[in-house]
Amino acid sequence: MSCKRSTATPPAATLLLLVLLAIYTSFHLEPISGFQLRNLRLTYRSSSRDTQQTKTSATSATSLASSYYAVENDNSGPGGSEVHRLIINSLPGQKDDNEHGNPIVIETGKIGRQAAGAVTLTRGDTVLYATASRDESPKEGLDFLPLSVEHQERFSAVGMTSGGYNKRDGRPAEHEVLTCRLIDRPLRPLIADGWRHETQLLSWVLSYDGSRSCDPLAIIASSTALYLSDIPLTKAVAAAMVGYDSENDQLILNPTHKEMETSDLQLIVAGTKDAVLMIEGAANFLPEKTMTRAVKFGHDAIRAICEAVEDLGHVMGVEKKFDTLLQPPEGLQERVDELMTEKVDAMFALGGTKTTQGPVKKKLQNELIEALSVGVEDDVVFSPADIKNAFKDLLCRRMFHLGRTTGKRCDGRALDEIRHLSMDTGILPRVHGSALFTRGETQVVASTTLGDSGMRQKIDKIDGLEEKRFYLQYTFPPSCVGETGRVGAPGRREIGHGNLAERALIPTLPKEEDFPYTIRVESLVTESHGSSSMASVCGGCLALMDAGVPIKNPVAGIAMGMLLGDKDGVSDDNAVILSDILGTEDALGTMDFKVAGDRTGITTFQLDIKCEGLSLETMERALEQARKGRLHILDAMDAVLPKARDSLPATVPKLLRFSVPPDSIGKIIGPGGKQIRAIIEDFELTNMDVNDDGNVQVSSFNAEKLAEVEEFVKLLLSGPAGGKGKREERPEYKGPEPVEGEIYMGKITGIHPFGVFLEFMPGAEDGSYPGLEGLCHISQLAKERVRSCEGYVKSLNTDQFEVKYLGISDAGKRQLSRKDALPGGGGGGNSSRPPRKNGAAKEAESSSPSPTTAMSEDELDVIAQAIQGVQEL
């Protein structure tokens, strides 16, 4: 669809206003402002949204529109305050159907009016709220932009609540941290240099319809809030997600979750209307040309959104705060260039490594500070922070000059040359798979661990519980760069780099049907001087092959850089593209472009830009140069380990999977879990996992015993059987039948993820028959949601509690409910509490207090701490 503005003939009233506007402009040196234009109350609406024309008046809503969006304002805010609204009806490349046809509505002026900028963004039933705020005055002594970004997906957005004891959404999960990085990366380079006000971007998902990812919407909402504030972001920024239907060779704009299940591409692009600023994507071995098509396709939609947001800003008359920008001292850059240009050129000409060139650069900087921070006669005294910034600017320009004129880099390599590669596998004897990967002064130790389904990583999201069969964990200790610092929980950078390396390896993994193991890869960075995340891809791939994981193809990664003569512009033909960048080139350059894949295509890539954008032509050059570098690294990896090892190490437990009827699970588990524990013990299993759908996975180091366990389970379900001989048939309960709806005291006999088994009717005193058991499902334990059955029951600090008998289920199981036995009930109906009947815990009543007995505040505090500790685990 064309993004050109509507050329439909305006009404006579609008023509008259335009004539008056032209006359006004002819008598003024400056054009009419957005604020003045808004006050003229132009009321021509887009024909695609509302063909009805409204008359100009002091109270009517006003609108500026194009063929695909409309800007409106009215007085619908609190107390009659003015509200502006941007309605984007369609985008280039967008499907015109019910799933994709929902407009994007951005509204400001109604909510969050004390923030510098605040918007709500709505698409379908998904609603996001984003704010941009700043401190009143700049902070002294800072030489960087103090920007922080937070994003939260509230569980209430889908009608749920947090599982913690205090029922509050806690610290951000990993996927929320990744969204924060997506918001931060395209916006940070566009905020004006010298801005030192503490700045904070906050965004929340308030309502979620579950149809598609909120990540691109979070970028649009936060960037719009920032653009509509007085914070000096002078260009609108937008984002789009792109999928790819390989069967029909069709790109999909903002695909649904259902479409993403079959998509060979998951790509998020962010940028201005002029150029691309950020790319984050994963693909299933797609060629470079397809990736370029996808980026261009996404940028077409971004351009349309940016034009609409900028029109919204013009209508609102947004003014930016430039008066407090920290300006470089006059004459400083000239003095630095005069004193240090020759010395910097000589340092770069010598080449060398980080350990040899770093001290020289540090010495030159100290000399410069000493020379310029102490005044002599009429000399001006400059601050060390200003001197360092000017020295960095000189380094950037001279590095670009060196690469442009000589084709050489600061370490002496050619522009497309890869550093020396060294690799080794099987370096850790008891680890399932291990590798040491070294590229120049960047080094990682990678390890692979294989396990059963119990080792899966579980992540609670508003989309539901996600269980990851494969995950990569990246660690960047301060020692890898020769420093000291904090260690412990991973930081945002570690989470982001680990996720990038993880997504690079996912497409090459075998299907779960062919290789049922859960796979964990760890990457410990031991040296760093340029792209440890791409080193983690290479090392992780070697560790997978060393563990015997039958991957499809080896995968390698490379980081590309770019040098520009003018860092404030968009990349052009003069851009110098670098392969396998150093940490120095990353810090002084204008691009960090990471690409991973095999010999045929790309599996993931990530782009960050420090200038005002990357042209598609420059990106094509970088992708082709990255492909050649990736092939060079793959050749070196093939020389060390060309394919996965033929067999798994002896330290890996063997797995067996089979299915049983779901209604027979109870026989495998047994009363109180006695049967499953006996099976694990008798057959020397390391674990036995029985799912609700009847799928059973067992693991053991003894292959012979593993083969016997399936036969035993089948015999167990068909009749009496045993692991080391026949087991006697369990006698049946012969006592009185329980009364449905009555409350009984039940004694806990087994705790499982799905619920608690309790004996709620006593057996014979002479032991001739057992007591009667029932299941209290996890959903029937408490009125609030219980996330961990075992943790919740432990927090009760009792081996018995009252339950209501609900009768026999369709599967013939006796059902119990603790929730309905609590005061007030939990399942509706009559809330009066019937008297408790004699149950299995009759004898224990005298020695154990009832769980409904009033407890002291100290006891309540202990329970609260126990529950909170379990939830944090």
Summary of the structure (lengths in Angstrom):
residues: 873
radius of gyration: 32.9
end to end distance: 50.4
largest distance: 109.9
contacts: 2859
relative contact order: 0.07
helix: 34%
strand: 25%
